[in-house]
Amino acid sequence: MTHQQQHPKVDAFMERTQQWQSELAKLRSLALDSGLTEELKWGQPCYTLDGSNVFLLHGFKEYCAVLFMKGALMPDNDRLLIQQTQKVQAARQLRFTSMEEIQQKTEQIAAYMQDAIEVEKAGLKVELKPVEEYVVPEELRIRFDEDAALREAFEALTPGRQRAYLLHFTEPKQSKTREARIEKHFPRILDGKGLNDR
């Protein structure tokens, strides 16, 4: 594969990065060898095919990773792909805790990157769990019973916006916190806005 051009914003990201700098540089080199276009999205190096996000690189406290956007559809014969949380439906990570580990798995990493590209080229889509299968917290059900306008406004939202709210509302363990979150976003829902809409 041809080594693609480095994006200046990713150069700046790499210079700023303090943790996992050498590991991310090695992963970046493999990503550039994959033939994808390098961009900076969500503050992370992201690799795209014809404008579609295929994978990105990111670092956390305990590890750095390659996050494959449609990892759930990729073959994983070596059982290396990790689902970050139960809420993540499509993406999967390859995680690393040292440069040595990346060097030992260089061929596997490159193969996984190529698998991700093939999934994207094939136009495969991850079937997301329907909104109806998500848990509606009791606090929200009560609000729906009390306020028909809220229920109608919520049901008029796109499935993705509904899903984001339901995940956000069910996250806290305490009922009081769930109620506070619902109360806070009540006006946004009535305005037809999603959780992250401006």
LOKE-468865 format. One record per residue (C-alpha): residue number from 1; residue in three letters; x, y, z. Coordinates in steps of 0.5 Angstrom, whole numbers, always signed. Layout:
// residues N
  num  residu     c1     c2     c3
  NUM     ALA      X      Y      Z
...
***
This chain:
// residues 198
  num  residu     c1     c2     c3
    1     MET     +0     +0     +0
    2     THR     +2     +7     -1
    3     HIS     +4    +11     +5
    4     GLN     -1    +17     +5
    5     GLN     +0    +24     +7
    6     GLN     +0    +26    +14
    7     HIS     -5    +31    +16
    8     PRO     -2    +38    +19
    9     LYS     -8    +37    +25
   10     VAL     -6    +30    +26
   11     ASP     +2    +32    +27
   12     ALA     +0    +38    +32
   13     PHE     -4    +33    +36
   14     MET     +2    +28    +36
   15     GLU     +6    +33    +38
   16     ARG     +1    +35    +44
   17     THR     +0    +28    +46
   18     GLN     +4    +26    +52
   19     GLN     +2    +19    +54
   20     TRP     +3    +14    +49
   21     GLN     +6    +18    +44
   22     SER    +11    +13    +41
   23     GLU     +5     +8    +41
   24     LEU     +1    +12    +37
   25     ALA     +6    +14    +32
   26     LYS     +7     +7    +31
   27     LEU     +0     +6    +30
   28     ARG     -1    +12    +26
   29     SER     +5     +9    +21
   30     LEU     +1     +3    +20
   31     ALA     -6     +7    +19
   32     LEU     -2    +11    +14
   33     ASP     +0     +5    +10
   34     SER     -7     +3    +10
   35     GLY     -8     +8     +4
   36     LEU    -14    +11     +8
   37     THR    -14    +19     +8
   38     GLU    -12    +22    +15
   39     GLU    -16    +27    +18
   40     LEU    -17    +30    +25
   41     LYS    -24    +28    +28
   42     TRP    -27    +29    +35
   43     GLY    -20    +31    +37
   44     GLN    -17    +24    +35
   45     PRO    -13    +22    +29
   46     CYS    -19    +19    +24
   47     TYR    -18    +15    +18
   48     THR    -23    +15    +12
   49     LEU    -25    +12     +6
   50     ASP    -29    +17     +1
   51     GLY    -31    +21     +7
   52     SER    -33    +15    +11
   53     ASN    -30    +14    +18
   54     VAL    -27     +7    +18
   55     PHE    -22     +7    +24
   56     LEU    -19    +12    +29
   57     LEU    -13    +12    +34
   58     HIS    -14    +14    +41
   59     GLY    -11    +14    +48
   60     PHE    -14    +13    +55
   61     LYS    -10    +13    +62
   62     GLU     -9     +5    +62
   63     TYR     -8     +4    +54
   64     CYS     -8     +6    +47
   65     ALA    -13     +3    +42
   66     VAL    -15     +3    +35
   67     LEU    -23     +4    +34
   68     PHE    -26     +1    +28
   69     MET    -33     +4    +27
   70     LYS    -36     -2    +24
   71     GLY    -32     -7    +28
   72     ALA    -38    -11    +30
   73     LEU    -38    -13    +23
   74     MET    -31    -15    +22
   75     PRO    -28    -22    +23
   76     ASP    -24    -23    +29
   77     ASN    -21    -30    +29
   78     ASP    -15    -28    +34
   79     ARG    -21    -25    +39
   80     LEU    -17    -19    +40
   81     LEU    -23    -14    +39
   82     ILE    -26    -11    +45
   83     GLN    -33     -8    +46
   84     GLN    -32     -2    +50
   85     THR    -38     -2    +54
   86     GLN    -45     -6    +53
   87     LYS    -48     +1    +50
   88     VAL    -43     +1    +44
   89     GLN    -46     -3    +39
   90     ALA    -42     -2    +32
   91     ALA    -35     +0    +34
   92     ARG    -30     -5    +37
   93     GLN    -22     -3    +40
   94     LEU    -16     -6    +39
   95     ARG    -12     -4    +46
   96     PHE     -5     -4    +47
   97     THR     -1     -3    +53
   98     SER     +6     -2    +51
   99     MET    +10     -1    +44
  100     GLU    +13     -8    +45
  101     GLU     +6    -11    +44
  102     ILE     +4     -6    +38
  103     GLN    +11     -9    +35
  104     GLN     +9    -16    +36
  105     LYS     +2    -15    +33
  106     THR     +4    -11    +27
  107     GLU     +2    -16    +22
  108     GLN     -5    -17    +26
  109     ILE     -6    -10    +27
  110     ALA     -5     -8    +19
  111     ALA     -9    -14    +17
  112     TYR    -15    -12    +22
  113     MET    -14     -5    +19
  114     GLN    -15     -8    +12
  115     ASP    -21    -12    +14
  116     ALA    -24     -5    +17
  117     ILE    -23     -2    +10
  118     GLU    -26     -9     +6
  119     VAL    -33     -8    +11
  120     GLU    -33     -1     +9
  121     LYS    -32     -2     +1
  122     ALA    -37     -7     +2
  123     GLY    -42     -2     +4
  124     LEU    -44     -6    +10
  125     LYS    -48     -3    +16
  126     VAL    -49     -5    +23
  127     GLU    -56     -7    +25
  128     LEU    -57     -2    +31
  129     LYS    -62     -5    +36
  130     PRO    -69     -2    +35
  131     VAL    -71     +4    +40
  132     GLU    -76     +0    +43
  133     GLU    -71     -5    +46
  134     TYR    -68     +0    +50
  135     VAL    -70     +1    +57
  136     VAL    -75     +7    +59
  137     PRO    -73     +9    +66
  138     GLU    -79     +9    +71
  139     GLU    -78    +16    +72
  140     LEU    -79    +18    +65
  141     ARG    -85    +13    +64
  142     ILE    -88    +17    +70
  143     ARG    -87    +24    +66
  144     PHE    -90    +21    +60
  145     ASP    -96    +19    +64
  146     GLU    -96    +26    +67
  147     ASP    -95    +30    +60
  148     ALA    -97    +28    +54
  149     ALA    -94    +33    +50
  150     LEU    -87    +31    +53
  151     ARG    -89    +24    +50
  152     GLU    -91    +26    +43
  153     ALA    -85    +30    +43
  154     PHE    -80    +25    +45
  155     GLU    -84    +20    +40
  156     ALA    -83    +25    +34
  157     LEU    -75    +25    +35
  158     THR    -71    +21    +31
  159     PRO    -69    +14    +33
  160     GLY    -62    +16    +34
  161     ARG    -64    +22    +39
  162     GLN    -69    +17    +43
  163     ARG    -63    +12    +44
  164     ALA    -58    +18    +46
  165     TYR    -63    +20    +51
  166     LEU    -65    +13    +54
  167     LEU    -58    +12    +55
  168     HIS    -57    +18    +58
  169     PHE    -63    +18    +63
  170     THR    -62    +10    +65
  171     GLU    -54    +11    +66
  172     PRO    -55    +14    +74
  173     LYS    -56     +9    +79
  174     GLN    -60    +13    +83
  175     SER    -67    +15    +82
  176     LYS    -66    +22    +84
  177     THR    -60    +23    +79
  178     ARG    -65    +20    +73
  179     GLU    -70    +25    +75
  180     ALA    -66    +31    +75
  181     ARG    -63    +29    +68
  182     ILE    -70    +28    +65
  183     GLU    -72    +35    +68
  184     LYS    -66    +38    +65
  185     HIS    -67    +36    +58
  186     PHE    -75    +36    +58
  187     PRO    -74    +43    +54
  188     ARG    -70    +40    +49
  189     ILE    -74    +35    +48
  190     LEU    -80    +39    +47
  191     ASP    -76    +43    +42
  192     GLY    -75    +37    +38
  193     LYS    -67    +37    +40
  194     GLY    -63    +31    +41
  195     LEU    -58    +31    +47
  196     ASN    -52    +34    +43
  197     ASP    -56    +38    +39
  198     ARG    -54    +46    +39
***
